[in-house]
């Protein structure tokens, strides 16, 4: 994740590999979105600011590297093209397009004004245009998928996209539900966030091993790693939405609260608050734009230990993700995956 990880010296060749691979991912992304219509090109240039940590394409590259039988000598000779191939670049671009489409659509649903410290598409140009731009990104992702020699990548991305939509629908169905339970919340996260990150990990491995290796234990292990990592990542995101500052987080905050979306910190808080505190919290949930709500929410979450509990759950999920890597060969690829996993719960944006 760009700007998040501190890389130890022995993993600096892997960092260089990722940097080189991401340049080619961005090239594939930009080439796919070139339009003969200047207004469309202008919009696509605007959403380039949505590129942040590039988590999904990074995982495509890194998971491909982790299962490469000649990783160490190729890193030593800096033969990066033999590790992160054109297939990895294409898969990374596809996963990032689908992800960015969900961001554009989410900003419409949340009525968000800020993303990556800039105006969202919907704030700048309206909801109708934002929805169509998100659709254009998804359509472009599937067109790019068609350039693989195998239908497997399209199937992997198609399945993940479908699961993501069901997660979003379940979350919308659960709005304004103060009794939302943890099981339903985790179901939403596994579908809405975990599915695409898991798919990115799976695709990375398949681009290295071959698209006929869908049943390989390593591809399945990396997909499990990605799903667990995705849920942990989203819990940290949900915590930052409630407790973070917009200037640091880089996007509109408190939007889940405004839209009646209960996330883990509040679910834990409501389950552990005494009746009086629970009543005060529910009153704030019903009036999420009240003056002073930021300080009140933070104080209430601290009172029930819900901030620490959220971090502890995210840390446990990260541990589970790393345990899923048991069948992955020891080496710099696996080490970097573990380092990335730890960074998920240590970030402030």
C-alpha positions in Angstrom: 0.0 0.0 0.0 1.6 3.2 -1.2 2.6 5.5 1.6 1.6 3.2 4.4 4.3 0.5 4.7 7.8 0.9 6.1 9.8 -1.6 4.2 12.8 -3.4 5.9 16.0 -3.5 3.8 15.7 -7.2 2.9 12.3 -6.6 1.3 13.4 -3.5 -0.7 13.6 -5.6 -4.0 10.0 -6.7 -3.5 9.0 -3.0 -3.0 10.8 -2.2 -6.3 8.9 -5.1 -8.0 5.6 -3.7 -6.7 6.5 -0.2 -7.8 7.5 -1.4 -11.3 4.3 -3.5 -11.5 2.0 -0.7 -10.4 3.4 1.6 -13.2 2.3 -1.0 -15.7 -1.1 -1.4 -13.9 -1.7 2.3 -14.2 -0.7 2.2 -17.9 -3.1 -0.6 -18.6 -5.8 1.2 -16.6 -5.3 4.5 -18.5 -5.1 2.9 -21.9 -8.4 1.0 -21.3 -10.3 4.2 -20.3 -9.1 6.3 -23.3 -12.2 7.7 -25.0 -12.9 9.5 -28.2 -15.1 11.9 -26.2 -13.2 14.7 -24.4 -15.8 15.0 -21.6 -15.4 11.3 -20.8 -11.6 11.7 -20.8 -11.9 14.6 -18.4 -14.0 12.6 -16.0 -11.6 9.7 -16.1 -8.7 12.1 -15.4 -10.6 13.4 -12.4 -11.1 9.9 -10.9 -7.4 9.3 -11.1 -7.3 11.1 -7.7 -9.3 8.1 -6.4 -6.2 6.0 -6.6 -4.9 5.7 -3.1 -3.3 2.8 -1.6 -3.7 0.6 -4.7 -4.3 -2.3 -2.4 -5.9 -4.7 -4.8 -3.4 -4.4 -7.7 -0.6 -4.5 -5.2 -2.0 -7.8 -4.0 -2.3 -9.1 -7.5 1.4 -8.5 -8.0 2.4 -9.7 -4.6 0.4 -12.9 -4.6 1.7 -13.7 -8.0 5.2 -13.3 -6.7 4.6 -15.3 -3.6 3.8 -18.5 -5.6 6.6 -18.0 -8.2 9.1 -20.9 -7.9 12.0 -18.7 -9.0 11.2 -15.5 -7.0 14.4 -15.1 -5.1 16.8 -15.4 -8.1 14.6 -13.2 -10.3 14.5 -10.5 -7.6 18.2 -10.7 -7.3 18.6 -10.2 -11.1 15.9 -7.6 -11.0 14.1 -9.4 -13.8 10.7 -8.0 -12.7 9.0 -8.6 -16.0 9.4 -12.3 -15.4 7.6 -12.1 -12.1 4.9 -9.5 -12.7 3.8 -10.1 -16.2 1.4 -8.3 -18.5 -1.3 -10.6 -17.2 -0.7 -9.4 -13.7 -0.8 -5.8 -14.9 -4.1 -6.4 -16.7 -5.6 -8.2 -13.7 -4.5 -5.4 -11.4 -6.1 -2.8 -13.6 -9.3 -4.8 -13.7 -9.5 -5.1 -10.0 -8.8 -1.4 -9.5 -11.5 -0.4 -12.0 -14.1 -2.5 -10.3 -13.0 -1.0 -6.9 -13.1 2.6 -8.2 -16.6 2.0 -9.6 -17.7 1.0 -6.2 -16.2 4.1 -4.7 -18.0 6.3 -7.2 -21.3 4.6 -6.5 -20.7 4.6 -2.7 -20.2 8.3 -2.8 -23.6 8.7 -4.5 -25.3 6.5 -1.9 -23.5 8.3 1.0 -23.9 11.8 -0.5 -20.2 12.2 0.2 -18.4 15.4 -0.9 -14.8 14.5 -0.4 -12.7 11.6 -1.6 -8.8 11.6 -1.5 -9.0 15.2 -0.3 -10.8 16.3 -3.4 -14.3 16.7 -4.6 -16.2 13.5 -5.4 -17.7 13.1 -8.9 -21.2 13.4 -7.5 -20.4 16.6 -5.7 -18.7 18.0 -8.8 -21.1 16.9 -11.5 -24.2 15.3 -9.9 -25.5 11.9 -9.1 -26.6 10.9 -12.6 -23.2 11.5 -14.2 -21.5 9.7 -11.2 -23.7 6.6 -11.6 -23.0 6.4 -15.3 -19.3 6.9 -14.7 -19.3 4.0 -12.2 -21.1 1.9 -14.8 -18.5 2.9 -17.4 -15.7 1.7 -15.2 -17.3 -1.7 -14.6 -18.0 -2.1 -18.3 -14.4 -1.2 -19.1 -13.2 -3.7 -16.6 -15.1 -6.6 -18.3 -13.9 -5.4 -21.7 -10.3 -5.6 -20.4 -11.0 -9.1 -19.0 -12.0 -10.2 -22.5 -8.3 -9.8 -23.5 -7.2 -12.7 -21.4 -6.7 -16.0 -23.2 -8.9 -17.7 -20.6 -12.5 -17.0 -19.4 -11.3 -17.6 -15.8 -10.4 -14.0 -14.9 -13.8 -12.8 -16.0 -15.5 -15.5 -14.0 -13.5 -14.6 -10.9 -14.2 -10.9 -11.2 -17.8 -11.5 -12.2 -18.4 -13.7 -9.1 -16.7 -11.1 -6.8 -18.7 -8.3 -8.3 -22.0 -10.1 -7.8 -21.1 -10.9 -4.2 -20.2 -7.3 -3.6 -23.6 -6.2 -4.8 -25.4 -8.6 -2.5 -23.3 -7.2 0.4 -24.3 -3.6 -0.5 -27.9 -4.6 -0.8 -27.8 -6.3 2.6 -26.3 -3.2 4.1 -28.9 -1.0 2.5 -31.6 -3.3 3.9 -30.1 -3.0 7.3 -30.0 0.8 7.5 -31.6 2.4 10.6 -31.5 -1.0 12.3 -30.2 -0.3 15.8 -30.4 -4.0 16.6 -28.1 -5.1 13.8 -26.0 -8.0 15.1 -22.4 -8.8 14.6 -23.0 -11.8 12.4 -24.9 -9.8 9.8 -22.3 -7.0 9.9 -19.5 -9.5 9.2 -21.6 -11.0 6.4 -21.8 -7.5 4.9 -18.1 -7.0 5.2 -17.1 -10.3 3.7 -19.2 -9.7 0.7 -18.8 -5.9 0.2 -15.1 -5.7 0.8 -13.6 -9.1 1.3 -14.9 -10.6 -2.0 -12.9 -8.3 -4.3 -9.7 -8.3 -2.3 -9.9 -12.1 -2.2 -10.5 -12.2 -5.9 -7.5 -9.9 -6.5 -5.3 -12.4 -4.5 -6.7 -15.3 -6.4 -6.1 -13.7 -9.8 -2.5 -12.8 -8.9 -1.8 -16.5 -8.1 -3.5 -17.7 -11.2 -1.6 -15.3 -13.4 1.6 -17.0 -12.2 0.5 -20.6 -11.9 -1.9 -20.7 -14.9 -5.6 -20.3 -15.2 -6.1 -24.0 -15.2 -4.9 -24.1 -11.6 -8.1 -22.8 -10.0 -8.2 -25.7 -7.5 -4.5 -25.3 -6.5 -4.4 -25.0 -2.6 -2.2 -22.0 -2.9 -4.8 -20.0 -4.9 -7.4 -20.9 -2.3 -5.1 -20.0 0.6 -4.4 -16.6 -0.9 -8.1 -16.0 -1.6 -8.8 -16.7 2.1 -6.0 -14.4 3.1 -7.5 -11.7 1.0 -11.0 -12.0 2.4 -9.8 -11.9 6.0 -7.6 -9.0 5.2 -10.4 -7.2 3.5 -12.7 -7.5 6.5 -10.0 -6.3 8.8 -9.3 -3.4 6.5 -13.0 -2.4 6.5 -13.3 -2.6 10.2 -10.4 -0.1 10.5 -12.1 2.0 7.8 -15.4 2.0 9.8 -13.5 3.0 13.0 -11.8 5.9 11.1 -15.2 7.0 9.8 -16.4 7.4 13.4 -13.3 8.7 15.1 -11.0 10.1 12.4 -10.6 13.6 11.1 -11.4 14.4 7.5 -8.1 16.2 7.0 -6.2 13.0 7.9 -8.5 10.4 6.5 -8.8 12.2 3.2 -12.6 11.6 2.7 -15.9 12.6 4.2 -16.3 11.1 7.6 -19.3 10.2 9.8 -21.1 9.2 6.6 -22.0 5.7 7.9 -23.7 7.4 10.9 -25.5 9.9 8.8 -26.9 7.2 6.6 -28.0 5.0 9.5 -25.3 2.3 8.8 -24.3 0.6 12.1 -20.7 -0.6 12.0 -18.7 -2.7 14.4 -17.7 0.1 16.8 -21.3 1.1 17.3 -22.7 -2.4 17.4 -20.2 -3.3 20.1 -20.9 -0.1 22.0 -24.7 -0.6 22.0 -24.3 -4.2 23.2 -22.1 -3.1 26.1 -23.6 0.3 27.1 -25.8 0.6 30.1 -29.4 1.6 29.4 -28.8 5.3 30.0 -25.7 5.5 27.8 -27.4 3.4 25.1 -30.3 5.8 25.1 -28.0 8.8 24.6 -26.2 7.0 21.8 -29.4 6.1 20.0 -30.5 9.7 20.2 -27.2 10.7 18.5 -27.7 8.1 15.9 -31.1 9.5 15.1 -29.6 13.1 14.8 -26.2 12.4 13.3 -25.5 16.0 12.4 -26.0 17.4 15.8 -23.4 20.0 17.0 -20.6 18.4 19.0 -21.5 14.8 17.9 -17.8 14.0 16.9 -16.6 14.5 20.5 -19.6 12.8 22.0 -19.3 9.7 19.7 -15.6 9.3 20.5 -16.3 9.6 24.3 -19.1 7.1 24.2 -17.1 4.6 22.2 -14.2 4.9 24.7 -16.6 4.5 27.6 -17.5 1.0 26.5 -14.1 0.1 25.2 -15.5 -0.1 21.7 -12.5 1.5 20.0 -10.1 -0.9 21.5 -12.5 -3.8 20.8 -12.6 -2.8 17.1 -8.9 -2.7 16.9 -8.6 -6.1 18.6 -11.1 -7.7 16.2 -9.2 -6.2 13.2 -5.9 -7.5 14.7 -7.4 -11.0 15.2 -8.6 -11.1 11.6 -5.1 -10.1 10.4 -3.6 -13.0 12.4 -6.2 -15.3 10.8 -5.2 -13.9 7.4 -1.5 -14.6 8.0 -2.3 -18.1 9.3 -4.1 -18.8 6.0 -0.7 -18.4 4.3 0.5 -21.7 5.7 0.8 -23.4 2.3 2.6 -20.5 0.7 6.4 -21.0 0.4 8.6 -19.1 2.8 10.3 -16.2 1.2 10.2 -12.5 0.4 6.7 -12.6 -1.2 5.1 -14.2 1.9 7.0 -11.9 4.2 5.7 -8.8 2.3 2.1 -10.2 2.5 2.5 -10.5 6.2 3.9 -7.0 6.5 1.0 -5.6 4.5 -1.5 -7.4 6.7 0.0 -5.8 9.8 -0.2 -2.4 8.2 -4.0 -2.7 7.9 -4.5 -2.1 11.6 -1.7 0.4 12.0 -3.0 3.0 9.5 -4.7 6.4 10.2 -6.1 6.8 6.7 
